[in-house]
């Protein structure tokens, strides 16, 4: 399996708050954010990173990545098509190779066996999702929503940035992470997205992949992670710093977390 990491965004929300480093290089507990992301993802035979040229020129982001993954392939995003802008990686992936796509600002606690078993089913695309999370209801127009079939697994439709119910807290939203059965299926779907102008807010989002795959008679499903760790905004980043401090010093009295949430966070901090 190929792990393809998209990290060609400007990180505008961080730079506007006075951060001088690109978002993937901001330290998380003493290590670059992108290292923390890598530690949370499935194992891969090859890692490909899609970056901005200016981050190579001014911040040596390629060297920071290769310090963690010496054999990493670094590619530069020249198309700037938004979330679907991964054509620069296409030549490095064999047609029949599985592809796992993730961003540079999320970590996960997830059931590894459950994910591997799901890959053995007849789905061509698996969207990593999360649900029952306050971040969804706090900002309901920020997410890609999955409309599910009766099995509560197969994706019937997508609604990106538009809530599908009056209670989005209970819906399953995309965690900007995707598994595709093959490179060919992935890039065929992206080209169909472009040909059919499948956009949200005038931008091509990978969240809409199931819509293109449906036109190809391919099936998509969800995989709910147990815990999503977000570093994508300054607010999320600072909340993580707070949690990290409390867990480090075993002082959980100041945390408004359920017993289940505490166990999941303990698992994350023990493994990373």
C-alpha positions in Angstrom: 0.0 0.0 0.0 1.1 3.5 -0.8 0.6 6.3 1.8 0.0 9.6 0.0 0.1 12.6 2.3 -1.3 15.9 1.0 0.3 19.0 2.6 0.4 21.7 -0.1 -2.0 24.1 1.7 -0.9 27.5 2.8 -1.8 27.1 6.4 -3.4 30.5 6.4 -5.1 30.2 9.7 -1.8 29.6 11.5 0.1 32.3 9.6 -2.6 34.8 10.5 -2.1 33.9 14.1 1.6 34.7 13.9 3.0 31.2 13.4 6.2 31.4 11.3 6.6 27.8 10.3 4.4 26.0 7.8 1.7 24.0 9.6 3.2 20.6 9.0 6.4 21.7 10.7 4.8 23.2 13.8 6.1 21.3 16.8 3.7 18.9 18.6 5.2 17.7 21.9 8.7 18.4 20.5 8.3 16.9 17.0 7.1 18.3 13.7 3.3 17.9 13.2 3.9 15.8 10.1 5.9 13.2 12.2 3.0 12.9 14.6 0.7 12.3 11.7 3.0 9.6 10.2 3.0 7.8 13.5 -0.8 7.5 13.5 -1.2 6.1 10.0 -1.2 2.5 8.7 2.1 0.9 7.6 3.0 1.4 3.9 5.6 0.1 1.4 6.0 3.6 0.0 5.3 7.1 1.3 4.6 10.0 -1.1 4.3 13.6 0.2 2.7 16.4 -1.9 4.2 19.7 -0.8 4.5 23.4 -1.8 7.7 24.4 -3.6 8.1 27.4 -1.3 8.1 25.2 1.7 11.1 23.3 0.2 12.9 26.5 -0.8 12.4 28.4 2.5 11.9 25.8 5.2 13.6 22.6 3.8 10.4 20.6 4.5 11.7 17.8 2.3 14.6 17.3 4.7 12.3 17.3 7.7 10.2 14.6 6.1 13.2 12.5 5.1 14.6 12.6 8.5 11.5 10.6 9.5 11.0 8.6 6.3 14.4 8.4 4.5 13.0 6.8 1.3 10.0 9.3 1.1 9.1 10.6 -2.4 8.6 14.4 -2.3 6.4 15.8 -5.1 5.4 19.4 -5.7 1.8 20.4 -6.3 1.7 22.5 -9.5 -2.0 22.1 -10.4 -3.5 23.7 -7.2 -6.9 22.1 -7.8 -7.7 22.0 -4.1 -8.1 18.8 -2.2 -8.0 16.7 -5.4 -4.6 18.1 -6.4 -2.5 14.9 -6.3 -1.7 14.4 -10.0 2.0 15.1 -9.3 2.1 11.8 -7.4 0.4 9.7 -10.1 3.6 8.6 -11.9 5.1 7.1 -8.7 2.2 4.7 -8.0 1.7 1.4 -9.9 -1.8 1.0 -11.4 -3.0 -1.8 -9.2 -1.4 -0.6 -5.9 -3.7 0.3 -3.0 -3.6 4.0 -2.1 -4.1 5.5 1.3 -4.6 9.3 1.4 -4.3 11.5 4.4 -3.7 15.1 5.3 -0.9 16.6 7.4 -2.9 17.8 10.5 -4.8 14.8 11.9 -4.0 11.9 14.1 -6.1 8.8 14.9 -6.9 6.1 17.3 -8.5 3.3 15.3 -9.2 -0.4 15.2 -6.4 -1.8 12.9 -8.0 -5.2 12.6 -11.4 -3.8 11.7 -9.9 -1.6 9.0 -7.9 -4.5 7.5 -11.0 -6.7 7.5 -13.1 -4.0 5.8 -10.5 -3.8 3.0 -11.3 -7.5 2.2 -14.9 -6.7 1.4 -16.0 -5.6 -2.1 -15.7 -1.9 -1.5 -13.5 0.2 -3.8 -13.2 3.2 -1.5 -13.2 3.5 2.3 -13.7 6.9 3.8 -12.4 7.3 7.3 -15.1 9.1 9.3 -16.0 10.1 12.8 -19.2 10.8 14.6 -20.7 12.0 17.9 -18.1 14.7 18.2 -18.7 18.2 19.4 -16.5 19.6 16.6 -19.2 18.5 14.2 -22.1 20.3 15.9 -20.0 23.3 16.7 -19.2 24.0 13.0 -21.7 21.9 11.0 -20.9 23.6 7.6 -17.2 22.6 7.8 -17.6 18.9 7.1 -18.3 16.3 4.4 -21.4 14.3 5.4 -22.0 10.7 4.3 -25.5 9.6 3.4 -25.6 5.9 4.2 -27.6 2.9 2.9 -29.7 0.7 5.2 -26.6 -1.2 6.3 -25.2 2.0 7.9 -22.0 1.3 6.1 -22.4 1.7 2.3 -22.3 5.3 1.1 -25.3 6.3 -0.9 -24.6 10.0 -1.4 -22.3 12.8 -0.2 -23.2 16.2 1.1 -20.0 18.3 1.4 -20.3 21.4 3.7 -24.1 21.0 3.9 -25.5 19.2 6.9 -27.9 16.3 6.2 -29.9 16.4 9.4 -31.0 18.6 12.3 -28.6 16.8 14.5 -25.2 16.6 12.8 -23.6 15.4 16.0 -24.9 11.9 15.2 -23.9 11.9 11.5 -20.8 10.4 10.0 -18.4 13.0 8.6 -15.2 12.6 6.6 -11.9 12.8 8.4 -10.0 13.9 5.2 -8.6 10.3 5.0 -9.3 7.8 2.2 -8.4 4.3 1.1 -8.7 3.3 -2.6 -8.4 -0.2 -3.9 -6.1 0.9 -6.7 -4.3 3.9 -8.1 -6.3 3.4 -11.4 -9.6 3.7 -9.6 -8.4 6.8 -7.7 -7.2 8.8 -10.6 -10.1 7.7 -12.9 -12.5 8.9 -10.2 -10.7 12.3 -9.9 -10.8 12.8 -13.7 -14.5 12.0 -13.7 -15.0 14.6 -10.9 -13.3 17.1 -13.1 -15.1 16.1 -16.3 -18.5 16.2 -14.5 -17.6 19.4 -12.6 -18.3 17.8 -9.2 -17.3 20.7 -7.0 -18.1 22.2 -3.7 -17.7 25.9 -3.3 -16.0 25.9 -6.7 -13.3 23.5 -5.5 -12.6 19.8 -6.1 -12.8 17.9 -2.8 -11.8 14.3 -2.3 -14.8 14.1 0.0 -16.8 13.9 -3.2 -15.0 10.8 -4.5 -17.9 8.5 -3.8 -20.1 10.5 -6.2 -17.6 10.0 -9.0 -17.1 6.3 -8.1 -20.8 5.8 -8.2 -20.7 6.9 -11.9 -18.1 4.2 -12.4 -20.3 1.6 -10.7 -17.8 1.4 -7.8 -18.8 1.1 -4.1 -17.7 3.2 -1.2 -18.2 2.8 2.6 -17.3 4.4 5.9 -14.9 3.4 8.6 -15.5 5.2 11.9 -12.3 5.9 13.8 -12.3 5.7 17.6 -10.7 9.1 18.1 -9.7 11.9 15.8 -6.9 14.1 17.0 -7.1 17.5 15.2 -4.2 19.9 14.8 -5.7 21.7 11.8 -6.6 25.0 13.4 -4.9 27.1 16.1 -7.8 26.3 18.4 -7.5 22.6 17.9 -3.7 22.8 18.3 -4.0 24.7 21.6 -6.7 22.3 22.9 -4.3 19.4 22.2 -1.5 21.1 24.1 -3.9 21.4 27.1 -4.8 17.8 26.9 -1.2 16.7 26.5 -0.2 18.6 29.6 -3.0 17.1 31.8 -2.2 13.6 30.6 1.5 14.0 31.0 1.1 15.0 34.7 -1.8 12.5 35.3 -4.1 15.4 36.4 -7.4 14.6 34.7 -9.6 16.6 37.1 -9.5 19.6 34.8 -10.8 17.7 31.8 -14.4 17.5 30.8 -14.1 14.1 29.2 -16.1 10.9 29.5 -14.5 7.7 30.8 -14.4 6.3 27.2 -12.8 9.5 25.9 -10.2 9.4 28.6 -9.3 5.8 27.8 -8.9 6.6 24.1 -6.7 9.6 24.8 -4.6 7.5 27.2 -4.2 5.0 24.4 -3.0 7.7 22.0 -0.5 9.2 24.5 0.8 5.7 25.4 1.4 4.7 21.8 2.8 8.0 20.5 
